[in-house]
């Protein structure tokens, strides 16, 4: 219910469920896990406790970063026109549709708690995959944060142009790539603490669905960019020579 409440802003503007609600829900998942975590089960400095705290902090760090970024973007002069267009599209939707979308996003965010819950209640020692997962979510968060910042700066300087510098020289959608790395890594961080295949599957629900959402968002943005920049020589060259989502794996 708490995550659904965080996404309730979607009934006003459906994007708020996916944006601000998403950030608030991830933060809430991490804070709730930290507040309920019994640190006394472990000795001071025990790597098992550190791994679990690192997992929880991954939620908080992601949620806070996303919320702050979205707020700053919302206030940016270069984003005013797009924000107005988004609001108009949301206003055209029925209240029932926006409510269902907000409920779905809130429920999806609530399911993200499975992974950290099973990790927190376990006393299993962290495996190599656990450490890879922690390093991965940090890397994914850094990639997404840097890519979002670079795009914001580029759009502020030239709102009508596409972005091809910085991380956008490695792939056309590094922010989405970074988010996929984050979600996969968050699953990897806690999965070896699961006791049953049911727990594994429940822990995988949100990461798998969010990865699918990111792939879908990439395809949607590609279509919009082709419609906007298609025919421009520089963009066509960029598109042919720069991978779409996966760095180093070819253009187009």
C-alpha positions as CSV (number, residue, x, y, z in Angstrom):
1,X,0.0,0.0,0.0
2,X,2.8,2.4,0.8
3,X,4.3,2.1,-2.7
4,X,0.9,2.5,-4.3
5,X,0.5,5.7,-2.3
6,X,3.9,6.9,-3.5
7,X,2.7,6.4,-7.1
8,X,-0.7,8.1,-6.5
9,X,0.5,11.3,-8.3
10,X,-0.2,9.4,-11.5
11,X,-3.9,10.2,-11.2
12,X,-2.9,13.8,-11.9
13,X,-0.2,13.1,-14.4
14,X,0.4,9.5,-15.3
15,X,4.2,10.2,-15.8
16,X,4.4,11.0,-12.1
17,X,3.7,7.4,-11.3
18,X,6.6,6.2,-13.5
19,X,8.8,9.1,-12.4
20,X,8.4,10.6,-8.9
21,X,6.4,7.6,-7.7
22,X,9.1,5.2,-8.9
23,X,11.8,7.2,-7.1
24,X,9.8,7.5,-3.9
25,X,8.9,3.8,-3.9
26,X,12.5,2.7,-4.4
27,X,13.6,4.9,-1.5
28,X,10.8,3.7,0.7
29,X,11.7,0.0,0.0
30,X,15.3,0.7,1.1
31,X,14.4,2.7,4.1
32,X,11.8,0.1,5.3
33,X,14.3,-2.7,4.9
34,X,17.0,-0.8,6.8
35,X,14.6,0.0,9.6
36,X,13.5,-3.6,10.0
37,X,17.0,-5.1,9.6
38,X,18.2,-6.9,12.8
39,X,21.9,-6.0,12.8
40,X,22.4,-7.7,16.1
41,X,22.3,-11.1,14.4
42,X,25.8,-10.5,13.1
43,X,29.1,-9.6,14.7
44,X,30.5,-6.1,14.1
45,X,32.2,-6.0,10.7
46,X,30.6,-9.2,9.6
47,X,30.6,-9.3,5.8
48,X,27.1,-10.8,5.8
49,X,25.7,-7.7,7.4
50,X,27.6,-5.4,5.1
51,X,26.4,-7.2,2.0
52,X,22.8,-6.8,3.1
53,X,23.2,-3.2,4.1
54,X,24.8,-2.6,0.7
55,X,21.8,-4.1,-1.0
56,X,19.4,-1.9,0.9
57,X,21.4,1.2,0.3
58,X,21.1,0.4,-3.4
59,X,17.4,1.1,-3.2
60,X,17.8,4.3,-1.3
61,X,20.6,5.6,-3.5
62,X,18.6,4.9,-6.7
63,X,15.4,6.3,-5.5
64,X,16.9,9.6,-4.1
65,X,19.0,10.1,-7.3
66,X,16.0,9.6,-9.5
67,X,13.7,11.9,-7.6
68,X,16.3,14.7,-7.5
69,X,17.0,14.3,-11.2
70,X,13.4,14.4,-12.2
71,X,12.7,17.4,-10.0
72,X,15.6,19.3,-11.4
73,X,14.6,18.4,-15.0
74,X,11.0,19.4,-14.3
75,X,12.2,22.9,-13.2
76,X,14.6,23.3,-16.2
77,X,13.5,25.9,-18.8
78,X,14.5,23.5,-21.6
79,X,12.0,21.0,-20.4
80,X,8.9,23.2,-20.2
81,X,7.5,22.4,-23.6
82,X,7.9,18.7,-23.1
83,X,6.4,18.8,-19.7
84,X,3.3,20.7,-21.1
85,X,2.9,18.1,-23.9
86,X,3.1,15.3,-21.3
87,X,0.5,16.9,-19.1
88,X,-1.8,17.4,-22.1
89,X,-1.5,13.7,-23.0
90,X,-2.2,12.7,-19.4
91,X,-5.2,15.0,-19.2
92,X,-6.6,13.3,-22.3
93,X,-6.6,9.9,-20.4
94,X,-9.5,8.9,-18.3
95,X,-9.2,8.9,-14.5
96,X,-9.8,5.2,-14.5
97,X,-7.0,4.5,-16.9
98,X,-4.6,6.7,-14.9
99,X,-5.7,5.1,-11.7
100,X,-5.0,1.6,-13.1
101,X,-1.6,2.6,-14.4
102,X,-0.7,4.1,-11.0
103,X,-1.9,1.0,-9.2
104,X,0.1,-1.2,-11.5
105,X,3.3,0.8,-11.1
106,X,2.8,0.9,-7.3
107,X,2.3,-2.8,-7.1
108,X,5.4,-3.4,-9.3
109,X,7.4,-1.3,-7.0
110,X,6.1,-3.1,-4.0
111,X,7.2,-6.4,-5.5
112,X,10.7,-5.0,-5.6
113,X,10.8,-5.6,-1.9
114,X,10.9,-9.4,-2.3
115,X,14.6,-9.5,-3.2
116,X,15.8,-7.4,-0.3
117,X,13.4,-9.1,2.1
118,X,14.7,-12.6,1.4
119,X,18.3,-11.3,1.5
120,X,17.8,-9.5,4.8
121,X,16.2,-12.5,6.6
122,X,18.9,-14.9,5.5
123,X,22.1,-15.5,7.3
124,X,23.9,-17.1,4.4
125,X,27.4,-15.8,3.6
126,X,27.7,-13.5,0.5
127,X,28.9,-15.3,-2.6
128,X,31.0,-13.9,-5.5
129,X,27.7,-13.2,-7.3
130,X,26.6,-11.0,-4.3
131,X,29.8,-8.9,-4.6
132,X,29.4,-8.7,-8.4
133,X,25.8,-7.5,-7.9
134,X,26.8,-4.8,-5.5
135,X,29.6,-3.5,-7.8
136,X,27.1,-3.8,-10.7
137,X,24.4,-1.7,-9.2
138,X,26.9,1.0,-8.3
139,X,28.2,0.9,-11.9
140,X,24.7,1.0,-13.4
141,X,23.7,3.9,-11.1
142,X,26.8,5.8,-12.1
143,X,26.3,5.2,-15.8
144,X,22.7,6.3,-15.6
145,X,23.4,9.4,-13.5
146,X,26.2,10.6,-15.7
147,X,24.2,9.9,-18.9
148,X,21.2,11.8,-17.5
149,X,23.4,14.7,-16.5
150,X,25.2,14.9,-19.9
151,X,21.9,14.8,-21.7
152,X,20.4,17.6,-19.5
153,X,23.5,19.8,-20.2
154,X,23.4,19.1,-23.9
155,X,19.7,19.8,-24.2
156,X,20.0,23.0,-22.2
157,X,22.6,24.2,-24.7
158,X,20.9,23.0,-27.8
159,X,17.3,21.8,-27.2
160,X,16.6,20.9,-30.8
161,X,19.5,18.6,-31.4
162,X,20.2,15.0,-30.6
163,X,22.9,14.1,-28.1
164,X,26.0,12.1,-29.3
165,X,28.8,13.2,-27.0
166,X,30.1,11.7,-23.7
167,X,28.6,8.3,-22.9
168,X,26.3,8.8,-25.9
169,X,29.3,8.1,-28.0
170,X,29.3,4.5,-26.7
171,X,25.7,3.8,-27.3
172,X,22.6,5.9,-28.2
173,X,20.8,5.2,-24.9
174,X,23.4,4.9,-22.1
175,X,20.9,6.0,-19.4
176,X,18.6,3.0,-20.2
177,X,21.6,0.7,-20.4
178,X,22.8,1.9,-17.0
179,X,19.3,1.3,-15.6
180,X,19.2,-2.3,-17.0
181,X,22.6,-2.9,-15.4
182,X,21.3,-1.6,-12.1
183,X,18.1,-3.9,-12.1
184,X,20.0,-7.0,-13.1
185,X,22.6,-6.3,-10.5
186,X,20.1,-5.7,-7.7
187,X,18.7,-9.2,-8.5
188,X,22.1,-10.7,-8.5
189,X,23.0,-9.1,-5.1
190,X,20.3,-11.0,-3.2
191,X,19.4,-14.1,-5.3
192,X,21.9,-16.5,-3.6
193,X,20.2,-15.9,-0.3
194,X,16.9,-17.3,-1.5
195,X,16.0,-20.7,0.0
196,X,13.5,-21.8,-2.7
197,X,12.8,-21.4,-6.4
198,X,9.6,-19.6,-5.4
199,X,11.7,-17.0,-3.6
200,X,14.0,-16.7,-6.7
201,X,11.0,-16.1,-9.0
202,X,9.4,-13.6,-6.7
203,X,12.7,-11.7,-6.4
204,X,13.0,-11.7,-10.2
205,X,9.5,-10.2,-10.9
206,X,10.4,-6.5,-10.6
207,X,13.9,-6.6,-12.1
208,X,12.7,-8.6,-15.1
209,X,9.7,-6.4,-15.7
210,X,11.7,-3.2,-15.3
211,X,14.3,-4.5,-17.8
212,X,11.5,-5.1,-20.2
213,X,10.2,-1.6,-19.6
214,X,13.6,-0.2,-20.4
215,X,14.0,-2.2,-23.6
216,X,10.5,-1.0,-24.6
217,X,11.3,2.6,-23.7
218,X,14.5,2.4,-25.9
219,X,12.4,1.2,-28.9
220,X,9.9,4.0,-28.4
221,X,12.5,6.7,-28.1
222,X,14.3,5.3,-31.2
223,X,11.1,5.8,-33.2
224,X,10.6,9.3,-31.9
225,X,14.2,10.2,-32.7
226,X,14.0,8.8,-36.2
227,X,10.8,10.8,-36.8
228,X,12.5,14.0,-35.5
229,X,16.1,13.7,-36.8
230,X,15.7,11.2,-39.6
231,X,17.2,12.5,-42.8
232,X,19.7,14.7,-41.0
233,X,23.1,13.5,-42.2
234,X,24.9,13.8,-38.8
235,X,22.1,11.8,-37.1
236,X,22.0,9.1,-39.8
237,X,25.8,8.7,-39.5
238,X,25.6,8.6,-35.7
239,X,22.8,5.9,-35.9
240,X,24.8,3.7,-38.3
241,X,28.0,3.9,-36.3
242,X,26.9,3.9,-32.7
243,X,25.2,0.9,-30.9
244,X,21.6,1.4,-29.9
245,X,21.5,0.0,-26.3
246,X,24.4,-2.3,-25.8
247,X,27.9,-0.6,-26.1
248,X,30.4,-2.2,-28.5
249,X,27.7,-4.3,-30.3
250,X,27.3,-2.5,-33.6
251,X,25.1,0.3,-34.8
252,X,21.4,0.4,-35.7
